Amino acid sequence: MTDFEKTYQNYNPRAAALAEARALLTEAAKAAMADGTLPEAELPAFIVEIPADTKNGDIASNLAMAGARTWRKAPKMIADALLAHLPSIEHSVFAKVEVAGPGFINLFLAPSFWASVVLGACSNKEYGRTDHGKGAKYNVEFVSANPTGPMHMGNARGGALGDCLAAVLDWSGYDVTREFYINDAGNQIQKFGKSLAVRYLQQFCGEETYPLPAECYQGGDIKVLAGEFAEINGDKYVAACSGLDEEALFASEAFETLKNALVDYALPKNIAALKRDLGKYRIDYDVWFHESTLHESGAVLDVVNKLLELGACYKAEDGAIMYRSAQYAAKYGTVNKKKTEDGTEEEAKDEVLVRANGIPTYFAADIAYHYNKLATRGFAKAIDVWGADHHGHVARMKGAMDAIGLNGNDLDVVLMQMVNLMRDGQPVRMSKRTGNAITLTDLLEEVPIDSARFLFNMHDAGSGIDFDLDQAVKTDNDNPVYYVQYAHARICSILKKMESEGVAFAGAEQVDATLLTDPSEMDLIRMLAAFPQEIVMAAEKYDPSRINRFVIDLASAFHRFYGNCRIQGADPAVQQARLALCIGVKNVIFNVLTMFKINVPEKM
């Protein structure tokens, strides 16, 4: 990397300009107080921001308005005093500073600043990446679908959201671990085994002899797995289970042996399928964390004992260990409610962590898992992506972190709304191929992965999505990912055409980007300047969808620029500046799409 390129490593022009504006105004206020123009006082809190309308300035501040009470003067008088004491801006990023209206302070960025944005974007292949996060360790856990069946549409959205969130965090300078939590212990695995065992017995004795209980998993995938097991093992488990009524069967050692054998066969197959399907969706996890390891290592009971020592738990008369949930959850909102005998709901007060029979609940394992993330492995933040139906679990999980001596605010939960699949304007709930609910695999057989990943990340997590299957398969500008990819391919085509005509880009060091003054050029440059901070904001707000919207707007701005500003036949110096701008836009589109694991074609 050359010294020139190093200049633009971790370059965040918008954040740098805002910081410089704040520093100049702070220095002006201190100087005005030092010579008595303004009375000595603590500097008030004030805003420095990019205004919605930049015609009156690229950066605006309310310092004079915010200081009216502090300095007991009219804002206009304060603003004039600040400007009179402003340090020289000759070597700053600003060309001029003005007072507007009743006391707004507007700062105008110099042409050299905008030129540096173009040079940074075209010379730095990773333009947009910053060290904002300072290497803080963040864990992003997402999807974590039960390994008892195939993944559904919520998992498709959660996969895109979680993976793209991890990407913007990484680009913002955080040390990110992507994690999948495998629920391979507890009630759902018992239910999985029971469902498989009944379906296995049905293979040899019929459904009338062994009807599947209503509480079991009813999906066709259970039948398939049980059938495969039966083909391998034959009827070797049938005789030991014969002749027992339902109650005796489910309590028998023979049925337990059958259940365990089936789980040992089917669970690894399902986990392998999860990994395969998520890999096809371009999601690669750093950690696949098995719930069972928490039980095997004693970590669950260690956490329960710690809670007992801290007074957050107590032993009930029947021997169960109860956790004072509401006491700790109240700080974070409402906890899950429980049904009373008459059908009404009441807030759960104390919750069972270990049952009277000594078996820990799922909640106990969940506390141990998050303790493992924050305490044992030392993540600064544990970020979980959950479906919105888990909202009642948020307060009690955050409260449990406080109860065990950690900080509940170090656990952040992104709640994700539902997905509605649409075709021809109508909801689609069943797969044409299987007649069952549409799975992630079904979706990816119909919809290109680029479209799925981009469209599922088009809206913030708190918004429901109507996923339009017709739009997702289009190869025209109605499909947002195609529109963005086309902008990149168009720039590649322009650069190749210019090279074929003997016009090569001379390099950023040779460019005078101050020649770019057309409004459509400035619109593009402003967007390039905003890009690194957009990634930072997406990371801070846990909202990677803002990058999708940004890159769509960037593609639109590029098409307008190309319609207004000719490159072929332009003055050579202007031509080189415009090529630099094109390369900068190309780099940003490339970085967004590759960051989100979407293909970046050079021709379409």
C-alpha positions as CSV (number, residue, x, y, z in Angstrom):
1,M,0.0,0.0,0.0
2,T,1.4,3.4,-1.0
3,D,1.6,6.4,1.3
4,F,-1.2,7.9,-0.8
5,E,-3.5,4.9,-0.2
6,K,-2.6,4.8,3.5
7,T,-3.9,8.4,3.8
8,Y,-7.4,7.1,3.0
9,Q,-7.3,3.9,5.1
10,N,-10.2,4.0,7.7
11,Y,-11.1,7.3,6.1
12,N,-14.5,8.6,7.3
13,P,-14.9,12.1,5.7
14,R,-18.3,13.0,7.1
15,A,-17.3,12.0,10.7
16,A,-14.0,13.9,10.3
17,A,-15.7,17.1,9.1
18,L,-18.3,17.0,11.9
19,A,-15.5,16.5,14.5
20,E,-13.5,19.4,13.0
21,A,-16.5,21.7,13.0
22,R,-17.2,20.8,16.7
23,A,-13.5,21.4,17.6
24,L,-13.5,24.8,15.8
25,L,-16.7,26.0,17.5
26,T,-15.5,24.7,20.9
27,E,-12.2,26.7,20.5
28,A,-14.1,29.8,19.4
29,A,-16.4,29.6,22.5
30,K,-13.4,29.2,24.8
31,A,-11.6,32.1,23.2
32,A,-14.7,34.3,23.5
33,M,-15.0,33.5,27.2
34,A,-11.3,34.0,27.8
35,D,-11.4,37.7,26.6
36,G,-14.8,38.4,28.2
37,T,-16.9,38.7,25.1
38,L,-19.0,35.9,26.5
39,P,-19.2,35.3,30.3
40,E,-17.3,32.3,31.8
41,A,-19.5,29.3,31.9
42,E,-19.5,25.6,31.3
43,L,-19.8,24.9,27.5
44,P,-23.5,23.9,26.8
45,A,-24.3,20.7,25.0
46,F,-24.8,21.5,21.3
47,I,-25.4,19.8,18.0
48,V,-23.2,19.7,14.9
49,E,-25.0,17.9,12.1
50,I,-25.5,17.6,8.3
51,P,-28.7,19.6,7.6
52,A,-31.4,18.1,5.4
53,D,-31.0,21.0,3.0
54,T,-27.3,21.7,2.4
55,K,-28.0,24.9,0.3
56,N,-27.4,27.0,3.4
57,G,-24.3,25.1,4.5
58,D,-22.8,21.6,4.5
59,I,-22.7,21.5,8.3
60,A,-24.9,23.3,10.8
61,S,-24.7,23.9,14.5
62,N,-27.1,25.2,17.2
63,L,-24.3,26.3,19.6
64,A,-25.5,29.9,19.7
65,M,-29.1,28.8,20.4
66,A,-28.1,26.2,22.9
67,G,-25.9,28.8,24.7
68,A,-28.6,31.5,25.1
69,R,-29.4,30.5,28.7
70,T,-25.7,29.7,29.6
71,W,-24.3,33.0,28.3
72,R,-27.5,35.1,28.9
73,K,-27.4,36.7,25.5
74,A,-29.4,36.6,22.3
75,P,-28.4,33.7,20.0
76,K,-27.5,36.1,17.2
77,M,-25.1,38.0,19.5
78,I,-23.5,34.7,20.6
79,A,-23.1,33.5,17.0
80,D,-21.4,36.8,16.0
81,A,-19.1,36.5,19.0
82,L,-18.2,32.9,18.1
83,L,-17.4,33.8,14.5
84,A,-15.3,36.7,15.6
85,H,-13.2,34.3,17.7
86,L,-13.2,31.4,15.3
87,P,-9.6,30.1,14.6
88,S,-8.3,30.5,11.1
89,I,-10.0,28.0,8.7
90,E,-7.3,28.4,6.0
91,H,-5.9,24.9,6.6
92,S,-9.2,23.3,7.7
93,V,-11.7,21.4,5.6
94,F,-14.0,24.5,5.5
95,A,-14.1,27.4,3.0
96,K,-16.4,29.7,5.0
97,V,-18.6,30.0,8.0
98,E,-21.8,32.1,8.2
99,V,-24.5,33.1,10.7
100,A,-28.0,32.6,9.4
101,G,-31.4,33.5,10.8
102,P,-31.7,34.0,14.5
103,G,-28.3,32.4,15.2
104,F,-27.7,29.2,13.3
105,I,-24.0,28.7,12.4
106,N,-23.5,27.2,8.9
107,L,-20.2,25.9,7.7
108,F,-19.3,25.3,4.1
109,L,-16.8,22.6,3.1
110,A,-14.0,23.5,0.8
111,P,-13.5,22.1,-2.7
112,S,-10.4,20.4,-1.5
113,F,-12.6,18.4,1.0
114,W,-14.9,17.1,-1.7
115,A,-11.9,16.4,-3.9
116,S,-10.4,14.3,-1.1
117,V,-13.6,12.2,-0.9
118,V,-13.3,11.3,-4.6
119,L,-9.6,10.4,-4.3
120,G,-10.3,8.4,-1.2
121,A,-13.2,6.4,-2.7
122,C,-11.3,5.7,-6.0
123,S,-7.9,4.8,-4.4
124,N,-9.0,2.8,-1.4
125,K,-10.4,-0.6,-2.4
126,E,-11.9,-1.0,1.1
127,Y,-13.4,2.5,1.2
128,G,-16.1,2.5,3.8
129,R,-14.2,0.3,6.3
130,T,-13.3,2.2,9.5
131,D,-11.9,1.5,13.0
132,H,-14.9,3.0,14.7
133,G,-15.5,-0.1,16.9
134,K,-11.8,-0.2,18.1
135,G,-11.8,-4.0,17.9
136,A,-14.5,-4.6,20.6
137,K,-15.6,-8.2,20.6
138,Y,-19.2,-8.6,19.5
139,N,-21.1,-11.9,19.2
140,V,-24.0,-12.0,16.8
141,E,-26.2,-15.0,17.2
142,F,-28.9,-15.5,14.6
143,V,-31.2,-18.1,13.0
144,S,-30.5,-20.8,15.7
145,A,-33.5,-22.8,14.4
146,N,-34.4,-25.9,16.3
147,P,-32.7,-28.9,14.7
148,T,-35.9,-30.8,14.8
149,G,-37.2,-29.8,11.3
150,P,-36.5,-27.7,8.2
151,M,-36.0,-23.9,8.3
152,H,-38.9,-21.6,7.5
153,M,-39.3,-18.1,6.0
154,G,-38.5,-16.4,9.3
155,N,-35.2,-18.1,9.3
156,A,-34.6,-16.8,5.7
157,R,-35.1,-13.3,6.9
158,G,-33.2,-13.8,10.1
159,G,-30.3,-15.3,8.2
160,A,-30.0,-12.3,5.9
161,L,-30.5,-9.8,8.7
162,G,-28.0,-11.4,11.1
163,D,-25.3,-12.0,8.5
164,C,-25.6,-8.5,7.1
165,L,-25.6,-7.0,10.7
166,A,-22.4,-8.9,11.4
167,A,-20.9,-7.6,8.1
168,V,-21.6,-3.9,9.0
169,L,-20.2,-4.4,12.5
170,D,-17.1,-6.0,11.0
171,W,-16.7,-3.1,8.5
172,S,-17.1,-0.6,11.4
173,G,-14.1,-2.0,13.2
174,Y,-15.7,-4.5,15.6
175,D,-14.2,-8.0,16.1
176,V,-17.3,-10.0,15.2
177,T,-18.2,-13.7,15.8
178,R,-21.2,-15.2,14.0
179,E,-22.8,-17.9,16.1
180,F,-25.5,-20.5,15.8
181,Y,-27.0,-22.0,19.0
182,I,-28.0,-25.6,18.5
183,N,-30.8,-26.6,20.8
184,D,-29.8,-30.2,21.1
185,A,-31.0,-30.8,24.7
186,G,-34.2,-30.4,26.6
187,N,-37.9,-30.8,25.9
188,Q,-37.9,-30.3,22.1
189,I,-35.3,-33.1,21.7
190,Q,-37.5,-35.4,23.8
191,K,-40.5,-34.4,21.7
192,F,-38.4,-35.0,18.5
193,G,-37.4,-38.5,19.7
194,K,-40.9,-39.4,20.7
195,S,-42.3,-38.2,17.3
196,L,-39.6,-40.3,15.5
197,A,-40.2,-43.4,17.7
198,V,-44.0,-43.4,17.0
199,R,-43.5,-42.9,13.3
200,Y,-41.0,-45.8,13.3
201,L,-43.4,-48.1,15.0
202,Q,-46.1,-47.1,12.5
203,Q,-43.8,-48.3,9.7
204,F,-44.4,-51.9,11.0
205,C,-47.6,-51.8,12.9
206,G,-49.7,-49.1,11.3
207,E,-51.0,-45.7,12.4
208,E,-54.1,-47.3,14.1
209,T,-51.9,-49.3,16.4
210,Y,-49.6,-46.4,17.3
211,P,-51.4,-43.1,16.7
212,L,-49.2,-40.0,16.7
213,P,-50.0,-37.9,19.8
214,A,-51.1,-34.3,19.1
215,E,-48.2,-32.8,20.9
216,C,-45.7,-34.5,18.6
217,Y,-44.1,-33.0,15.5
218,Q,-46.5,-33.7,12.6
219,G,-44.3,-32.8,9.7
220,G,-43.6,-35.1,6.8
221,D,-39.8,-34.8,7.5
222,I,-40.3,-36.9,10.7
223,K,-41.9,-39.7,8.6
224,V,-38.9,-39.6,6.2
225,L,-36.3,-39.8,8.9
226,A,-38.2,-42.6,10.7
227,G,-38.5,-44.5,7.4
228,E,-34.8,-44.2,6.7
229,F,-34.0,-45.5,10.2
230,A,-36.4,-48.4,9.7
231,E,-34.7,-49.3,6.4
232,I,-31.3,-49.5,8.1
233,N,-32.4,-51.2,11.4
234,G,-35.5,-53.2,10.3
235,D,-38.0,-54.1,13.1
236,K,-35.4,-54.8,15.8
237,Y,-37.0,-52.3,18.2
238,V,-40.6,-53.4,17.6
239,A,-41.0,-56.5,19.7
240,A,-39.8,-54.8,22.9
241,C,-42.5,-52.1,22.5
242,S,-45.4,-54.5,21.5
243,G,-48.4,-55.2,23.7
244,L,-48.1,-52.0,25.8
245,D,-50.8,-49.4,26.1
246,E,-49.9,-45.8,25.3
247,E,-49.1,-44.7,28.9
248,A,-46.9,-47.8,29.6
249,L,-45.2,-47.6,26.2
250,F,-44.1,-44.0,26.6
251,A,-42.8,-44.8,30.1
252,S,-41.0,-48.0,29.1
253,E,-37.2,-48.5,28.9
254,A,-37.7,-50.1,25.4
255,F,-39.3,-46.9,24.1
256,E,-36.6,-44.8,25.7
257,T,-34.0,-46.9,24.0
258,L,-35.8,-46.5,20.7
259,K,-36.1,-42.7,21.1
260,N,-32.4,-42.4,21.9
261,A,-31.3,-44.5,18.9
262,L,-33.5,-42.4,16.6
263,V,-32.2,-39.1,18.0
264,D,-28.7,-40.3,17.6
265,Y,-29.4,-41.1,14.0
266,A,-31.7,-38.2,13.0
267,L,-30.2,-35.2,14.9
268,P,-26.8,-35.2,13.2
269,K,-28.6,-35.5,9.9
270,N,-30.8,-32.5,10.6
271,I,-27.8,-30.4,11.9
272,A,-25.9,-31.3,8.8
273,A,-28.9,-30.2,6.7
274,L,-29.0,-26.9,8.6
275,K,-25.3,-26.3,7.9
276,R,-25.8,-27.3,4.2
277,D,-28.8,-25.0,3.6
278,L,-27.3,-22.0,5.4
279,G,-24.1,-22.6,3.5
280,K,-26.1,-22.5,0.3
281,Y,-27.5,-19.2,1.5
282,R,-23.9,-18.0,1.9
283,I,-23.9,-17.9,5.7
284,D,-20.8,-19.2,7.3
285,Y,-20.8,-19.3,11.1
286,D,-17.6,-19.0,13.2
287,V,-19.2,-21.0,16.0
288,W,-21.8,-23.8,16.2
289,F,-22.6,-23.9,19.9
290,H,-24.3,-27.0,21.2
291,E,-26.7,-26.5,24.2
292,S,-25.8,-30.1,25.3
293,T,-22.3,-29.0,26.1
294,L,-23.6,-26.6,28.8
295,H,-25.4,-29.5,30.5
296,E,-22.5,-32.0,30.1
297,S,-19.9,-29.5,31.5
298,G,-22.0,-28.6,34.5
299,A,-22.3,-25.0,33.4
300,V,-26.1,-24.9,33.7
301,L,-26.0,-26.0,37.4
302,D,-23.0,-23.8,38.1
303,V,-25.0,-20.8,37.0
304,V,-28.0,-21.9,39.0
305,N,-25.8,-22.2,42.1
306,K,-24.3,-18.8,41.5
307,L,-27.8,-17.3,41.3
308,L,-28.7,-19.1,44.6
309,E,-25.5,-17.6,46.2
310,L,-26.5,-14.1,45.0
311,G,-30.0,-14.4,46.4
312,A,-31.7,-14.3,43.0
313,C,-33.0,-17.9,43.5
314,Y,-34.5,-19.9,46.3
315,K,-35.5,-23.5,46.9
316,A,-39.3,-24.2,46.9
317,E,-40.9,-26.7,49.2
318,D,-41.1,-29.3,46.5
319,G,-37.3,-29.0,45.9
320,A,-37.6,-26.9,42.7
321,I,-35.2,-24.0,42.4
322,M,-37.1,-20.8,41.7
323,Y,-35.8,-17.5,40.2
324,R,-37.1,-14.1,41.2
325,S,-37.7,-13.1,37.6
326,A,-40.0,-10.1,37.9
327,Q,-37.7,-8.4,40.4
328,Y,-34.8,-8.3,37.9
329,A,-36.8,-8.0,34.7
330,A,-38.8,-4.9,35.7
331,K,-36.0,-2.6,34.7
332,Y,-36.2,-3.8,31.1
333,G,-40.0,-4.0,30.6
334,T,-42.7,-6.7,30.8
335,V,-41.8,-10.4,31.1
336,N,-43.7,-13.3,29.6
337,K,-47.2,-13.7,31.1
338,K,-48.6,-17.0,32.2
339,K,-52.1,-18.5,32.0
340,T,-54.1,-18.9,35.1
341,E,-56.6,-21.8,35.7
342,D,-59.5,-19.6,34.6
343,G,-57.8,-18.7,31.3
344,T,-56.8,-15.2,32.1
345,E,-53.2,-14.0,32.0
346,E,-51.1,-12.7,34.9
347,E,-47.5,-11.6,35.0
348,A,-45.1,-14.4,35.9
349,K,-43.5,-13.6,39.2
350,D,-41.0,-16.4,40.1
351,E,-39.9,-18.9,37.5
352,V,-38.6,-22.4,37.7
353,L,-34.9,-22.9,36.8
354,V,-34.6,-26.5,38.1
355,R,-37.7,-28.7,38.4
356,A,-38.4,-30.7,41.5
357,N,-37.1,-33.8,39.6
358,G,-33.7,-32.1,39.3
359,I,-33.9,-31.4,35.5
360,P,-33.1,-27.8,34.6
361,T,-35.5,-25.8,32.4
362,Y,-34.7,-24.3,29.0
363,F,-34.5,-20.8,30.7
364,A,-31.7,-22.1,33.0
365,A,-29.8,-23.3,30.0
366,D,-30.4,-19.9,28.2
367,I,-29.0,-18.0,31.2
368,A,-26.0,-20.3,31.2
369,Y,-25.5,-19.8,27.5
370,H,-25.6,-16.0,27.7
371,Y,-23.3,-16.1,30.8
372,N,-20.9,-18.1,28.7
373,K,-20.9,-15.5,26.0
374,L,-20.5,-12.4,28.2
375,A,-18.5,-13.8,31.2
376,T,-16.6,-17.0,30.0
377,R,-15.8,-15.9,26.5
378,G,-15.7,-12.2,27.3
379,F,-17.8,-10.6,24.5
380,A,-18.4,-6.9,25.0
381,K,-21.8,-7.4,23.4
382,A,-24.0,-10.4,22.8
383,I,-26.5,-9.5,20.0
384,D,-29.4,-12.0,19.5
385,V,-31.7,-11.9,16.5
386,W,-35.1,-13.2,17.5
387,G,-38.6,-13.4,16.1
388,A,-40.9,-10.7,17.4
389,D,-43.0,-13.4,19.1
390,H,-40.1,-13.7,21.7
391,H,-40.5,-10.1,22.8
392,G,-41.6,-11.2,26.3
393,H,-38.4,-13.1,26.8
394,V,-36.2,-10.0,26.3
395,A,-36.8,-8.4,29.7
396,R,-36.3,-11.6,31.7
397,M,-33.0,-12.5,29.8
398,K,-31.6,-9.0,30.3
399,G,-32.7,-9.1,33.9
400,A,-31.1,-12.5,34.4
401,M,-27.7,-11.0,33.3
402,D,-28.1,-8.4,36.1
403,A,-29.1,-11.1,38.6
404,I,-25.9,-13.1,37.9
405,G,-23.6,-10.1,38.3
406,L,-23.3,-9.0,34.7
407,N,-24.9,-6.0,32.9
408,G,-28.2,-6.6,31.1
409,N,-27.4,-3.8,28.7
410,D,-24.5,-5.9,27.3
411,L,-27.2,-8.2,25.9
412,D,-29.0,-6.6,22.9
413,V,-31.9,-8.3,21.2
414,V,-33.0,-7.4,17.6
415,L,-36.7,-8.4,17.3
416,M,-37.7,-9.3,13.7
417,Q,-41.2,-9.1,12.3
418,M,-42.8,-11.7,10.2
419,V,-42.5,-12.4,6.4
420,N,-45.4,-12.8,4.1
421,L,-44.6,-14.5,0.8
422,M,-46.6,-13.0,-2.1
423,R,-47.3,-14.0,-5.7
424,D,-49.6,-12.1,-8.0
425,G,-50.5,-9.9,-5.1
426,Q,-51.8,-12.9,-3.1
427,P,-50.2,-14.6,0.0
428,V,-48.4,-17.9,-0.6
429,R,-48.2,-20.4,2.2
430,M,-47.7,-23.8,0.6
431,S,-45.0,-25.2,-1.5
432,K,-46.2,-26.3,-5.0
433,R,-43.7,-29.2,-4.8
434,T,-44.4,-30.6,-1.4
435,G,-47.8,-29.1,-0.4
436,N,-46.2,-28.2,2.9
437,A,-45.2,-24.8,4.4
438,I,-42.5,-23.2,2.3
439,T,-39.0,-23.8,3.7
440,L,-35.7,-22.0,3.1
441,T,-34.7,-24.8,0.6
442,D,-38.0,-24.3,-1.3
443,L,-37.4,-20.6,-1.5
444,L,-33.8,-20.9,-2.8
445,E,-34.9,-23.3,-5.5
446,E,-37.2,-20.6,-6.8
447,V,-35.5,-17.3,-6.0
448,P,-31.9,-16.4,-6.9
449,I,-29.7,-16.2,-3.7
450,D,-28.6,-12.6,-4.6
451,S,-32.3,-11.5,-4.7
452,A,-33.2,-13.4,-1.5
453,R,-30.3,-11.9,0.5
454,F,-30.8,-8.3,-0.8
455,L,-34.6,-8.2,-0.6
456,F,-34.8,-9.8,2.9
457,N,-32.4,-7.0,4.1
458,M,-34.4,-4.2,2.5
459,H,-36.4,-3.3,5.6
460,D,-35.5,-2.7,9.2
461,A,-36.1,-5.6,11.5
462,G,-39.2,-4.0,13.1
463,S,-41.1,-3.8,9.8
464,G,-43.1,-6.7,8.4
465,I,-42.1,-7.8,4.9
466,D,-44.3,-8.7,2.0
467,F,-41.7,-10.7,0.0
468,D,-42.8,-10.5,-3.7
469,L,-41.7,-13.7,-5.4
470,D,-42.5,-12.2,-8.8
471,Q,-40.2,-9.2,-8.2
472,A,-37.4,-11.5,-6.8
473,V,-37.0,-13.4,-10.0
474,K,-37.1,-10.4,-12.3
475,T,-33.9,-9.5,-14.3
476,D,-34.8,-5.8,-14.8
477,N,-34.8,-2.6,-12.9
478,D,-37.9,-3.6,-10.9
479,N,-35.6,-5.9,-8.9
480,P,-33.5,-3.6,-6.6
481,V,-30.5,-6.0,-6.6
482,Y,-30.5,-6.2,-10.4
483,Y,-30.7,-2.4,-10.5
484,V,-27.6,-2.0,-8.3
485,Q,-25.7,-4.7,-10.0
486,Y,-26.4,-3.1,-13.4
487,A,-24.9,0.2,-12.2
488,H,-21.7,-1.6,-11.3
489,A,-21.7,-3.4,-14.7
490,R,-22.3,-0.1,-16.5
491,I,-19.3,1.5,-14.9
492,C,-17.1,-1.4,-15.8
493,S,-18.4,-1.1,-19.4
494,I,-17.6,2.6,-19.4
495,L,-14.1,2.1,-18.2
496,K,-13.4,-0.7,-20.7
497,K,-14.8,1.4,-23.6
498,M,-12.6,4.4,-22.6
499,E,-9.5,2.1,-22.4
500,S,-10.4,0.7,-25.9
501,E,-10.2,4.3,-27.1
502,G,-6.9,4.8,-25.5
503,V,-8.0,6.7,-22.4
504,A,-6.7,5.0,-19.3
505,F,-7.2,6.3,-15.7
506,A,-3.9,8.0,-14.7
507,G,-4.3,7.2,-11.0
508,A,-5.8,9.2,-8.1
509,E,-2.6,11.1,-7.4
510,Q,-2.8,12.7,-10.9
511,V,-6.5,13.8,-10.6
512,D,-7.7,17.3,-9.9
513,A,-11.1,16.4,-8.5
514,T,-11.9,20.0,-7.7
515,L,-13.0,20.2,-11.3
516,L,-16.1,18.2,-10.4
517,T,-18.7,20.9,-9.7
518,D,-21.9,19.9,-11.7
519,P,-24.9,19.4,-9.3
520,S,-25.1,15.7,-10.4
521,E,-21.4,15.2,-9.7
522,M,-21.8,16.9,-6.3
523,D,-24.8,14.7,-5.4
524,L,-22.6,11.6,-6.1
525,I,-19.6,13.0,-4.1
526,R,-21.9,13.8,-1.1
527,M,-23.1,10.2,-1.1
528,L,-19.5,8.9,-1.3
529,A,-18.6,11.1,1.6
530,A,-21.6,9.7,3.6
531,F,-20.8,6.0,2.9
532,P,-18.4,5.2,5.8
533,Q,-20.6,6.9,8.3
534,E,-23.7,5.1,6.9
535,I,-22.0,1.8,7.7
536,V,-21.1,3.1,11.2
537,M,-24.8,4.1,11.8
538,A,-26.0,0.8,10.4
539,A,-23.8,-0.9,13.0
540,E,-24.7,1.3,15.9
541,K,-28.5,1.1,15.2
542,Y,-28.3,-2.7,14.3
543,D,-30.0,-1.8,11.0
544,P,-28.0,-3.1,8.0
545,S,-31.1,-2.3,5.8
546,R,-30.0,1.3,5.6
547,I,-27.0,0.2,3.5
548,N,-29.4,-1.5,0.9
549,R,-31.3,1.8,0.7
550,F,-28.1,3.8,0.4
551,V,-26.7,1.7,-2.5
552,I,-30.0,1.9,-4.4
553,D,-29.9,5.7,-4.1
554,L,-26.2,5.7,-5.1
555,A,-27.0,3.7,-8.2
556,S,-29.8,6.2,-9.1
557,A,-27.5,9.1,-8.5
558,F,-24.9,7.5,-10.8
559,H,-27.4,7.0,-13.6
560,R,-28.4,10.7,-13.4
561,F,-24.7,11.8,-13.4
562,Y,-24.0,9.7,-16.5
563,G,-26.9,11.2,-18.3
564,N,-25.8,14.8,-17.4
565,C,-22.0,14.7,-17.6
566,R,-20.2,13.2,-20.6
567,I,-17.0,11.4,-20.1
568,Q,-16.1,10.6,-23.7
569,G,-14.8,13.7,-25.4
570,A,-14.6,15.8,-22.3
571,D,-11.6,18.0,-21.5
572,P,-8.8,15.6,-20.5
573,A,-8.5,16.9,-16.9
574,V,-12.3,16.8,-16.4
575,Q,-12.4,13.4,-18.0
576,Q,-9.8,12.0,-15.5
577,A,-11.8,13.5,-12.6
578,R,-15.0,11.9,-13.9
579,L,-13.2,8.6,-14.3
580,A,-12.0,8.9,-10.7
581,L,-15.6,9.5,-9.6
582,C,-16.9,6.5,-11.6
583,I,-14.2,4.3,-10.0
584,G,-15.2,5.6,-6.6
585,V,-18.8,4.7,-7.1
586,K,-17.8,1.3,-8.5
587,N,-15.7,0.6,-5.4
588,V,-18.6,1.5,-3.1
589,I,-21.1,-0.6,-5.0
590,F,-18.6,-3.5,-5.0
591,N,-18.0,-3.1,-1.3
592,V,-21.7,-3.1,-0.4
593,L,-22.5,-6.2,-2.5
594,T,-19.5,-8.2,-1.4
595,M,-20.0,-7.2,2.2
596,F,-23.5,-8.7,1.9
597,K,-22.2,-11.7,-0.1
598,I,-24.0,-10.8,-3.3
599,N,-22.5,-11.3,-6.7
600,V,-20.9,-8.3,-8.5
601,P,-21.1,-8.8,-12.2
602,E,-18.9,-6.8,-14.5
603,K,-21.2,-7.2,-17.5
604,M,-25.0,-7.9,-17.7
